[in-house]
């Protein structure tokens, strides 16, 4: 008998290729809704049974249930993140409260717009099982699922970082990990930690924040987030400004002292976040921006030594005030930590129309490094996982096909730009030719150098922001950490760096450590940074570089006057004037 039209494929009329388990259904099901089976769906009467030869003989290789169970168990772990391995997260939603359409065409920043978000907080240096209350920066990443694609804000809880030269990052992170021989962390041996910092003095601002009260936030709910890098916001007229993104905790900020941190459980921050959401105490953050025109960027560099492309510099809020755009709330815990937090992948190169990257070299390197990491750690199709996929009102299509674990493989549609079955396109909304500078010049070898302006913000932190109690705690924290440094020369160099911030700071640290530091950095050579404050030209070049050139430049990577321009006909015109 010929099959009927309704049952030619499956009893419900669907084609067999359409049959699959639905993610949302699986996520929401209870154990009582399910039946125990092998991975291929065959029911098994008991999970502990095995097949063997007689009651006391060897096991049988034909026991697929056992082989399947053990084989999958052996592969349960994916590589943990090299940095930010220990983390917590939750879901919620974002809403624009103060439209920013004058700044950007970014859809989510228009009046009344909302979107779902997923957020992951983390420590930076420790392994997946490390302590939540370690003295360490905190990662603060937000995935906004906008109507024009995902926007990943990959931030920290500090406005600056330890470096501004991207090639330093792997080296720096190695010093935050375990010693290659002793396998000890810097909690027991801080020599590597201080060796790096004492050779790269641009880290001093972040070091002060790390060793100050903000070094151990009281869980994740009571800390701010900062992108740190400048991005460009482009409006409907094609005008653009540099912007810094801030995520301000509506709960305020709290910190844990070094002494009190030892009384907290290893998963203190995870427990605090989870339980707050479970009891309905939903944490909230404002999203605010500082903005700076291209002309202002050139002026603050020329007059104040503030480099918009420098991750170790901050923008004074009195000069560039915060402007609130919206807020997000976390009101949903994950149903499955691995699926929704361990596998969530944030990528700073995920930016919607109206948001563009700046020329910050560390930001530029992260645009490559983060997705490269995800493709290695999770897989080339990591964005097909539900927690990473976009939620747009249009059906997403591209010509990325196949690869490991391809699930949404775009059916039978052409995998090239076809004239037979054409794909739809949206017209360009941002003129990239005018938004991104016309960079013309020779290829140069570049490494930044330390200069007097690099100590302005750390000095303000010590002299004007901290009260006396904060200064005393800082000295106690840092001297205690230095007690595990086995090379006195390293401490002497680090005190010299702090002396450029404040002689008072250096003197207190000398008293606390019992080590007399150098009088300053003028007579020091650094292996990682050119010394623009050296008395002798012999000491200026990093690591004693000699030859036809050293890689220090006049502007130290800053936006010198005339950096920003666009083409109008054959003439170069200031971007601000244009």
KEDRENSE-710570 format. One record per residue (C-alpha): residue number from 0; z, x, y; chain. Coordinates in Angstrom, 2 decimals. Each point is the difference from the previous one (the first is absolute). Example, Ala and Ser with C-alpha at 12.3 -4.5 7.8 and 13.67 -1.06 7.14 Angstrom:
BEGIN
   nr        w        u        v  kette
    0     7.80    12.30    -4.50      A
    1    -0.66     1.37     3.44      A
//
This chain:
BEGIN
   nr        w        u        v  kette
    0     0.00     0.00     0.00      A
    1    -0.89     1.29     3.46      A
    2     2.99     0.68     2.28      A
    3     0.57    -2.50     2.78      A
    4    -0.42     1.01     3.64      A
    5     3.72    -0.23     0.63      A
    6     1.15     2.10    -2.97      A
    7    -2.75     2.60    -0.28      A
    8     2.30     2.67     1.41      A
    9     3.63    -1.13    -0.09      A
   10     1.83    -3.30    -0.66      A
   11     0.58    -0.59     3.72      A
   12    -3.60     0.78     0.90      A
   13     0.67     3.35     1.63      A
   14    -1.99     3.03    -1.03      A
   15     1.88     2.44    -2.16      A
   16    -0.30     2.71     2.64      A
   17     2.05    -2.18     2.35      A
   18     3.09    -0.06    -2.23      A
   19     2.82     2.21     1.19      A
   20     3.68    -0.21     0.82      A
   21     0.72    -0.91     3.58      A
   22     2.23     2.46     1.90      A
   23     1.87    -2.63     1.99      A
   24     0.66    -2.05    -3.13      A
   25     1.29     3.05    -1.86      A
   26     2.18     1.08     2.93      A
   27     1.62    -3.42     0.25      A
   28     0.51    -0.76    -3.70      A
   29     3.45     0.09    -1.57      A
   30     0.79     1.51    -3.39      A
   31     0.41    -3.54    -1.36      A
   32    -3.63    -0.68     0.93      A
   33    -1.33     2.85    -2.15      A
   34    -0.61     0.90    -3.66      A
   35     0.54     3.49    -1.42      A
   36    -3.27     1.70    -1.02      A
   37    -1.68     3.38    -0.31      A
   38    -1.95     1.27     2.99      A
   39    -3.12    -1.71    -1.34      A
   40     1.77    -3.38    -0.14      A
   41     0.81    -0.28    -3.74      A
   42     3.36    -1.76    -0.56      A
   43     2.69     2.11    -1.70      A
   44     3.12    -1.62    -1.60      A
   45     2.46     2.77     1.02      A
   46    -0.36     3.02     2.29      A
   47     2.27     2.28    -2.08      A
   48    -1.83    -0.34    -3.34      A
   49    -2.06     2.86    -1.44      A
   50    -2.28     0.41    -3.03      A
   51     0.94     2.66    -2.59      A
   52    -0.56     0.88    -3.66      A
   53     2.88    -1.73    -1.73      A
   54     3.38    -0.42     1.59      A
   55     0.61     3.76     0.25      A
   56    -3.49     1.46     0.25      A
   57    -2.07     1.42     2.89      A
   58    -1.55    -2.11     2.72      A
   59    -3.54    -1.33    -0.21      A
   60    -2.64     1.09     2.49      A
   61    -1.49    -3.49    -0.25      A
   62     3.05    -1.42     1.83      A
   63    -1.89    -0.65     3.23      A
   64     2.98    -1.69     1.63      A
   65     2.14     3.15    -0.30      A
   66    -2.82     2.40     0.93      A
   67    -0.95    -2.20     2.96      A
   68     3.63    -0.19     1.14      A
   69     0.64     3.76    -0.18      A
   70    -3.36     1.02     1.46      A
   71     0.46    -2.16     3.05      A
   72     3.61     1.11     0.41      A
   73    -1.19     3.62     0.06      A
   74    -2.23    -0.85     2.94      A
   75     2.25    -2.24     2.09      A
   76     0.35     2.45     2.85      A
   77    -2.61     0.86     2.57      A
   78     0.43     3.21     2.03      A
   79     2.71    -0.53     2.58      A
   80    -0.88     0.60     3.62      A
   81     0.16     3.68     0.96      A
   82     1.80    -1.13     3.16      A
   83     1.77    -3.34     0.58      A
   84     0.67    -0.37    -3.73      A
   85     3.29    -1.93     0.39      A
   86    -0.59    -3.29     1.73      A
   87     0.70    -3.70     0.41      A
   88    -2.12    -2.85     1.25      A
   89    -0.46    -3.68     0.67      A
   90    -2.52    -2.56     1.23      A
   91    -0.09    -2.22     3.05      A
   92    -2.18    -0.99     2.91      A
   93    -1.02     1.23     3.44      A
   94    -0.60    -2.17     3.09      A
   95    -1.41     0.93     3.40      A
   96     2.40    -1.19     2.69      A
   97    -1.62     1.66     3.02      A
   98    -3.78     0.21    -0.23      A
   99    -1.58     3.41     0.63      A
  100    -3.61    -1.06     0.43      A
  101    -0.16     2.00     3.22      A
  102     0.65     3.13    -2.07      A
  103    -1.90    -0.61    -3.22      A
  104    -2.38    -2.29    -1.83      A
  105     2.20     0.46    -3.08      A
  106     0.10    -3.51    -1.44      A
  107     3.64     0.03    -1.04      A
  108     1.13     0.82     3.56      A
  109    -1.54    -3.17     1.42      A
  110     2.19    -2.93     1.09      A
  111     1.83    -1.76    -2.82      A
  112    -1.54     1.98    -2.84      A
  113     2.00     0.48    -3.19      A
  114    -0.51     1.88    -3.24      A
  115     1.93     0.94    -3.15      A
  116     1.51     3.48    -0.17      A
  117     1.41     2.34    -2.61      A
  118     2.35     2.78     1.09      A
  119     1.22     3.08    -1.84      A
  120     2.88     2.16     1.24      A
  121     0.79     3.35    -1.55      A
  122     1.64     3.37     0.21      A
  123    -2.42     2.92     0.27      A
  124     0.97     3.10    -1.95      A
  125     1.89    -1.23    -3.05      A
  126    -1.20    -1.12    -3.39      A
  127    -0.15    -3.61    -1.15      A
  128     3.59     0.15    -1.23      A
  129     1.46     1.79     3.03      A
  130     2.77    -1.35     2.23      A
  131    -0.78    -2.65     2.60      A
  132     2.47     1.57     2.43      A
  133    -1.51     3.48     0.05      A
  134    -0.38     1.59     3.43      A
  135    -3.74    -0.42     0.24      A
  136    -2.60    -1.81     2.11      A
  137    -0.87    -3.49    -1.19      A
  138    -3.47    -1.30    -0.65      A
  139    -0.82    -3.37     1.57      A
  140    -3.39    -1.38    -1.09      A
  141    -1.34    -3.46     0.80      A
  142    -3.06    -1.66    -1.55      A
  143    -1.28    -2.81     2.21      A
  144    -2.53    -2.18    -1.85      A
  145    -2.01    -1.11     3.00      A
  146    -3.02    -2.31     0.08      A
  147    -2.13     3.11     0.59      A
  148     1.36     2.13    -2.81      A
  149     3.17     1.93    -0.72      A
  150     1.65     2.08     2.71      A
  151     2.44     2.56    -1.36      A
  152     2.50     1.37     2.52      A
  153     1.31     3.11    -1.77      A
  154     3.03     1.01     2.03      A
  155     3.43     1.68    -0.12      A
  156     3.37    -0.83     1.50      A
  157    -0.36     2.94     2.43      A
  158    -2.45     0.19     2.91      A
  159    -0.94     3.63    -0.74      A
  160    -0.47     2.22    -3.03      A
  161     0.56     3.62    -1.04      A
  162    -3.57     1.18     0.59      A
  163    -3.21    -0.49     1.95      A
  164    -2.35     2.23    -2.02      A
  165    -1.21    -1.96    -3.05      A
  166    -0.37     2.97    -2.35      A
  167     3.76     0.55     0.23      A
  168     0.86    -3.29    -1.67      A
  169    -0.18     1.04    -3.68      A
  170     1.91     3.21     0.79      A
  171     2.70    -1.88     1.86      A
  172     0.43    -2.59    -2.75      A
  173     0.36     2.75    -2.59      A
  174     3.04     1.24     1.93      A
  175     1.53    -3.48    -0.22      A
  176    -0.33    -0.03    -3.79      A
  177     1.77     1.90    -2.74      A
  178    -0.02     3.80    -0.14      A
  179    -2.69     1.17    -2.47      A
  180     2.45     2.25    -1.87      A
  181     3.47    -1.53     0.33      A
  182    -1.25    -3.61     0.18      A
  183     2.66    -0.68     2.64      A
  184    -0.49    -2.21     3.05      A
  185     1.10     1.04     3.48      A
  186     3.25    -1.90    -0.57      A
  187     1.02     3.07    -2.03      A
  188    -2.32     2.65     1.43      A
  189    -1.47    -0.66     3.45      A
  190    -1.63     3.43     0.38      A
  191    -3.61    -1.22    -0.40      A
  192     0.68    -2.92     2.35      A
  193     1.25     2.17     2.86      A
  194    -2.47     2.79    -0.69      A
  195    -2.90    -2.34     0.76      A
  196     1.62    -1.55     3.08      A
  197     0.99     3.38     1.46      A
  198    -3.64     1.12    -0.24      A
  199    -1.48    -3.20     1.48      A
  200     1.98    -0.79     3.16      A
  201    -2.07    -3.04     1.00      A
  202     2.10    -1.79    -2.64      A
  203     3.13     0.19     2.19      A
  204    -0.12    -3.58     1.38      A
  205    -0.29    -1.53    -3.46      A
  206     2.72     2.34    -1.30      A
  207     2.36    -1.26     2.70      A
  208    -0.73    -3.62    -0.87      A
  209     0.40     0.73    -3.71      A
  210     3.33     1.78     0.44      A
  211     1.20    -2.55     2.54      A
  212     1.30    -3.51    -0.54      A
  213    -3.42    -1.41    -0.89      A
  214    -0.27     2.38    -2.96      A
  215     1.70    -2.52    -2.31      A
  216    -0.75    -3.58     1.08      A
  217     2.26    -2.75    -1.31      A
  218    -2.53    -1.40    -2.43      A
  219    -3.51    -1.02     0.94      A
  220     0.80    -3.09     2.06      A
  221     1.68     1.95     2.78      A
  222    -2.69     2.46     1.00      A
  223    -3.10     0.05     2.19      A
  224    -3.51     1.06    -1.03      A
  225    -2.48     2.16     1.91      A
  226    -3.64     0.74    -0.76      A
  227     0.39     3.34     1.82      A
  228    -3.76     0.47     0.32      A
  229    -2.07    -1.40     2.83      A
  230    -2.63    -2.57    -0.92      A
  231    -2.65    -1.49     2.25      A
  232     0.00    -3.68     0.93      A
  233    -3.40    -1.36     1.03      A
  234    -0.43    -3.27     1.92      A
  235    -2.93    -2.42     0.26      A
  236    -1.42     1.90     2.98      A
  237    -0.15     3.22    -1.97      A
  238     2.84     1.52     2.02      A
  239     2.62     1.85    -1.99      A
  240     3.44     1.52     0.31      A
  241     2.15     2.23    -2.13      A
  242     2.90    -1.85    -1.61      A
  243     3.22     0.87    -1.79      A
  244     1.39    -2.65    -2.37      A
  245     3.75    -0.66    -0.21      A
  246     1.77    -2.32    -2.43      A
  247     3.39    -0.85     1.47      A
  248     2.71    -1.41    -2.26      A
  249     1.34    -3.32     1.29      A
  250     3.16     0.82    -1.98      A
  251     0.58     3.05     2.20      A
  252     0.59     3.46    -1.44      A
  253     2.90     1.35    -2.02      A
  254     0.63     3.35    -1.63      A
  255     2.13     1.44    -2.77      A
  256     1.93     3.23     0.59      A
  257    -0.37     2.94    -2.32      A
  258     3.52    -0.52    -1.31      A
  259    -0.47    -3.72    -0.62      A
  260    -3.34     0.49    -1.74      A
  261     1.77     1.39    -3.06      A
  262     1.76    -3.33    -0.55      A
  263    -3.25    -1.99    -0.24      A
  264    -1.82    -0.84    -3.22      A
  265    -3.28     1.80    -0.80      A
  266    -1.92    -3.25     0.61      A
  267     1.96    -1.08     3.08      A
  268    -3.04    -0.80     2.16      A
  269    -1.83    -1.83    -2.79      A
  270     3.04    -2.14    -0.73      A
  271     0.61    -0.76     3.68      A
  272    -3.60    -1.13     0.63      A
  273    -0.26    -2.05    -3.18      A
  274     3.31    -1.80     0.43      A
  275    -0.59    -0.75     3.69      A
  276    -3.30    -1.74    -0.81      A
  277     1.50    -1.85    -2.97      A
  278     2.75    -1.49     2.16      A
  279    -2.49    -1.02     2.71      A
  280     0.93     2.70     2.51      A
  281    -3.62     0.93     0.65      A
  282    -0.51     3.25     1.93      A
  283    -2.43    -0.01     2.94      A
  284    -1.77     2.60     2.08      A
  285    -1.92    -0.17     3.28      A
  286    -3.38     1.71     0.18      A
  287    -0.43     1.56     3.43      A
  288    -2.43     2.48     1.51      A
  289    -0.05     2.70     2.61      A
  290    -3.42     0.48     1.57      A
  291    -1.60     2.85     1.88      A
  292    -3.47     0.15     1.57      A
  293    -2.25     2.99    -0.72      A
  294     0.51     1.16     3.58      A
  295     3.77    -0.22    -0.36      A
  296    -0.22     1.97    -3.26      A
  297    -1.69     2.84     1.84      A
  298     2.46    -0.18     2.90      A
  299     3.18     0.05    -2.08      A
  300    -1.33     3.00    -1.88      A
  301    -0.93     1.90     3.15      A
  302     3.15    -0.90     1.96      A
  303     2.72    -0.62    -2.62      A
  304    -1.17     1.81    -3.12      A
  305     0.02    -3.21    -2.07      A
  306    -2.81     0.05    -2.54      A
  307    -1.23    -3.42    -1.17      A
  308    -1.37     1.68    -3.14      A
  309     3.28     1.74    -0.89      A
  310     2.26    -1.55    -2.65      A
  311     2.96     2.02     1.29      A
  312    -0.21    -1.53     3.50      A
  313     1.24    -3.39     1.27      A
  314    -1.19    -2.19     2.85      A
  315     2.79    -0.68     2.53      A
  316     0.74    -3.72    -0.11      A
  317     0.92    -0.05     3.69      A
  318    -3.52     1.16     0.76      A
  319    -1.77    -1.88    -2.81      A
  320     2.14    -3.11    -0.62      A
  321     0.08    -1.93    -3.25      A
  322    -1.92    -3.25    -0.13      A
  323     0.88    -2.46    -2.76      A
  324    -2.95    -1.60    -1.79      A
  325     1.52    -1.68    -3.02      A
  326     2.59     0.11    -2.73      A
  327     0.25    -0.07    -3.76      A
  328     2.65    -1.30    -2.35      A
  329     0.68     0.90    -3.64      A
  330     0.96    -3.14    -1.91      A
  331    -1.17     0.59    -3.57      A
  332     1.16     2.53    -2.56      A
  333    -2.51     1.28    -2.55      A
  334    -0.11    -1.75    -3.34      A
  335    -0.94     3.27    -1.69      A
  336     0.91     3.31     1.62      A
  337    -2.66     2.08    -1.77      A
  338    -2.89    -2.37     0.66      A
  339     0.88    -0.71     3.62      A
  340     1.83     3.07     1.34      A
  341    -0.76     2.98    -2.24      A
  342    -3.71    -0.83    -0.03      A
  343    -0.31    -1.05     3.63      A
  344    -2.21     2.53     1.78      A
  345    -0.06     0.53     3.77      A
  346    -2.92     1.73     1.65      A
  347    -0.02     0.93     3.72      A
  348    -3.80    -0.14     0.01      A
  349     0.24    -3.75    -0.66      A
  350    -0.50    -1.29     3.55      A
  351    -1.57    -3.29     1.10      A
  352    -2.56    -0.30     2.83      A
  353     1.64     0.81     3.34      A
  354     2.20     2.77    -1.43      A
  355    -1.48     3.49    -0.24      A
  356     1.46     3.43    -0.84      A
  357     0.70     2.64     2.63      A
  358    -0.81     3.70    -0.34      A
  359     3.57     0.83    -1.04      A
  360    -0.71     2.64    -2.70      A
  361     2.91    -1.03    -2.24      A
  362    -1.12    -3.63     0.21      A
  363    -3.56     1.04    -0.78      A
  364     1.15     1.86    -3.11      A
  365     2.06    -3.01    -1.15      A
  366    -3.10    -2.20     0.23      A
  367    -1.31     2.02    -2.94      A
  368     3.15     0.95    -1.84      A
  369     1.55    -3.44    -0.53      A
  370    -2.92    -1.77    -1.71      A
  371    -0.70     3.18    -1.97      A
  372     3.57    -0.16    -1.31      A
  373    -0.30    -3.67    -0.96      A
  374    -3.22     0.57    -1.93      A
  375     1.77     2.71    -1.98      A
  376     3.37    -1.71    -0.43      A
  377    -1.00    -3.63    -0.56      A
  378    -3.74     0.20    -0.63      A
  379    -3.32    -0.24     1.78      A
  380     0.21    -3.81     0.00      A
  381     3.54    -0.11     1.42      A
  382    -1.09    -2.47     2.67      A
  383    -0.82    -2.58    -2.68      A
  384     3.68    -0.30    -0.87      A
  385     1.34    -3.25     1.49      A
  386     2.61     1.75     2.17      A
  387    -2.70     2.19     1.56      A
  388    -2.89    -2.43     0.29      A
  389    -1.01    -1.59     3.30      A
  390     0.24    -3.74     0.71      A
  391    -2.95    -0.75     2.24      A
  392    -1.64    -3.40     0.59      A
  393    -3.34     1.47    -1.10      A
  394    -0.95     1.29    -3.46      A
  395     0.21     3.81     0.07      A
  396    -3.02     1.93    -1.27      A
  397    -1.08     3.63    -0.06      A
  398    -1.82     2.34    -2.33      A
  399     3.03     1.65    -1.56      A
  400    -0.25    -0.75    -3.70      A
  401     1.45     0.95    -3.36      A
  402     2.57     2.78    -0.38      A
  403     3.26    -0.12    -1.89      A
  404     1.50    -3.48    -0.46      A
  405    -2.65    -1.85     2.02      A
  406     0.92    -3.69     0.06      A
  407    -1.69    -1.56     3.04      A
  408    -3.34     1.70    -0.65      A
  409    -2.10    -2.39     2.10      A
  410    -1.75    -1.78    -2.82      A
  411    -3.76     0.28    -0.38      A
  412    -0.61     0.53     3.70      A
  413    -2.23     2.97     0.88      A
  414     1.84     3.31     0.26      A
  415    -2.29     1.22     2.77      A
  416    -1.33    -1.38     3.30      A
  417    -2.38    -2.56    -1.42      A
  418    -2.76    -1.97     1.72      A
  419    -0.18    -2.36    -2.98      A
  420     3.62    -1.14     0.21      A
  421     1.10     1.15     3.47      A
  422     3.61     0.41     1.00      A
  423     1.35    -1.31     3.32      A
  424     1.10     2.21     2.89      A
  425     2.06    -0.44     3.12      A
  426    -1.20     1.46     3.28      A
  427     1.79     3.08     1.29      A
  428     2.98    -0.88     2.20      A
  429     0.97     3.50     1.16      A
  430    -2.32     2.53     1.59      A
  431     1.14     3.09    -1.84      A
  432    -2.25     2.20     2.13      A
  433     2.12    -0.68     3.07      A
  434     3.39    -0.33    -1.70      A
  435    -0.10     3.38    -1.69      A
  436    -0.55     3.04     2.21      A
  437    -3.19     1.97    -0.11      A
  438     1.53     3.14    -1.43      A
  439    -2.30     2.90     0.83      A
  440     1.02     3.57    -0.63      A
  441     0.08     2.93    -2.30      A
  442     1.87    -0.13    -3.29      A
  443     3.40     1.57     0.61      A
  444     2.85     1.20    -2.17      A
  445     3.10    -1.73     1.32      A
  446     3.75     0.39    -0.44      A
  447     2.41    -1.31     2.63      A
  448     2.45     2.18     1.87      A
  449     3.53    -0.66     1.18      A
  450     0.31    -0.44     3.77      A
  451     2.81    -0.88     2.43      A
  452    -1.06    -3.66     0.23      A
  453     0.75    -0.43    -3.72      A
  454     3.72     0.23     0.79      A
  455     0.09    -2.62     2.77      A
  456     0.53    -3.07    -2.20      A
  457     2.54     1.69    -2.32      A
  458     1.90     1.16     3.09      A
  459     0.08    -3.55     1.37      A
  460     1.28    -1.22    -3.36      A
  461     2.89     2.49     0.09      A
  462     0.89    -0.27     3.68      A
  463    -0.76    -3.61     0.95      A
  464    -0.30    -2.20    -3.09      A
  465     2.86     1.14    -2.22      A
  466     3.61    -0.46     0.98      A
  467     2.64     2.58    -0.85      A
  468     0.82    -1.65    -3.31      A
  469    -3.65     0.16    -1.07      A
  470    -0.19     3.68     0.97      A
  471     3.09     0.82    -2.05      A
  472    -1.31    -1.84    -3.04      A
  473    -3.32     1.82     0.33      A
  474     1.68     3.41     0.04      A
  475     2.09    -0.99    -3.01      A
  476    -3.01    -1.29    -1.93      A
  477    -2.20     2.98     0.68      A
  478     2.63     2.69    -0.54      A
  479     0.99    -1.64    -3.28      A
  480    -3.62     0.02    -1.14      A
  481    -0.45     3.62     1.08      A
  482     3.00     1.00    -2.12      A
  483    -2.33    -0.14    -3.02      A
  484    -2.57     2.34     1.61      A
  485     0.24     3.39    -1.67      A
  486    -1.79     2.08     2.66      A
  487     1.88     0.60     3.25      A
  488    -3.21     1.17     1.69      A
  489    -1.40    -3.53    -0.36      A
  490     3.03    -1.52     1.71      A
  491    -0.24     2.54     2.84      A
  492    -3.63    -1.00     0.58      A
  493     0.79    -3.71    -0.09      A
  494     2.80     0.43     2.52      A
  495    -2.48     1.82     2.25      A
  496    -2.27    -3.05    -0.14      A
  497     2.90    -2.29     0.87      A
  498     0.88     2.29     2.91      A
  499    -3.35    -0.91     1.58      A
  500     1.19    -3.62    -0.13      A
  501     3.49     0.67     1.38      A
  502     2.23     3.04     0.21      A
  503     2.94    -2.38    -0.49      A
  504    -1.48    -1.23    -3.28      A
  505    -0.62     3.55    -1.24      A
  506     3.48     1.18     0.97      A
  507     1.65    -2.89    -1.84      A
  508    -2.07     0.68    -3.08      A
  509     0.88     3.70     0.10      A
  510     3.66    -0.92     0.06      A
  511    -0.38    -2.50    -2.85      A
  512    -1.99     2.34    -2.26      A
  513     1.58     3.32     0.96      A
  514    -3.50     1.43     0.48      A
  515    -1.16     1.53     3.28      A
  516    -3.55    -1.15     0.65      A
  517    -2.77     1.76     1.88      A
  518    -0.06    -0.50     3.78      A
  519    -3.19    -2.09    -0.16      A
  520    -3.47     0.10    -1.50      A
  521    -1.61     2.39     2.49      A
  522     0.46     2.94    -2.35      A
  523    -0.82    -1.83    -3.24      A
  524    -3.19    -0.25    -1.98      A
  525    -0.55    -3.12    -2.10      A
  526    -1.99    -0.07    -3.22      A
  527    -1.15    -3.60     0.51      A
  528    -0.47    -0.44     3.75      A
  529    -1.38     2.06     2.85      A
  530     2.73     0.90     2.47      A
  531    -1.17    -0.89     3.49      A
  532     3.41     1.05     1.35      A
  533    -0.04     3.53    -1.43      A
  534     0.69     2.86     2.39      A
  535    -2.39     2.28    -1.82      A
  536    -3.58    -0.78    -0.95      A
  537     0.76     1.71    -3.30      A
  538     2.35    -2.87    -0.87      A
  539    -2.21    -2.88     1.07      A
  540    -2.29    -0.41    -2.99      A
  541     1.35    -1.87    -3.01      A
  542     0.73     2.28    -2.94      A
  543    -1.24     2.99     2.01      A
  544    -3.63    -1.13    -0.08      A
  545    -2.36     2.64     1.32      A
  546    -3.73     0.38     0.33      A
  547    -2.76    -1.51     2.08      A
  548     2.00    -3.08     0.94      A
  549     3.22    -1.87    -0.46      A
  550    -0.09    -3.73    -0.49      A
  551     2.07    -0.94     3.07      A
  552    -1.93    -1.92     2.66      A
  553     0.49    -0.49     3.73      A
  554     0.75    -3.72    -0.24      A
  555     1.98     0.14    -3.26      A
  556    -1.95    -3.01    -1.26      A
  557     0.85    -2.16     3.01      A
  558    -2.44    -2.27     1.90      A
  559    -0.97     2.25     2.89      A
  560    -1.57    -1.48     3.12      A
  561    -3.50    -1.25    -0.77      A
  562     0.67    -0.54    -3.70      A
  563    -0.86    -3.71     0.20      A
  564    -3.52    -0.96     1.04      A
  565    -2.91    -2.16    -1.07      A
  566    -3.76     0.34     0.37      A
  567    -1.65    -2.02     2.76      A
  568    -3.64     0.87    -0.15      A
  569    -0.03     3.79    -0.05      A
  570     3.20     0.38     2.01      A
  571     3.50     0.53    -1.30      A
  572     2.42    -2.36     1.76      A
  573     3.75    -0.31    -0.28      A
  574     0.92    -2.67    -2.56      A
  575     2.54    -1.43     2.46      A
  576    -2.52    -0.33     2.79      A
  577    -2.56    -1.46    -2.37      A
//
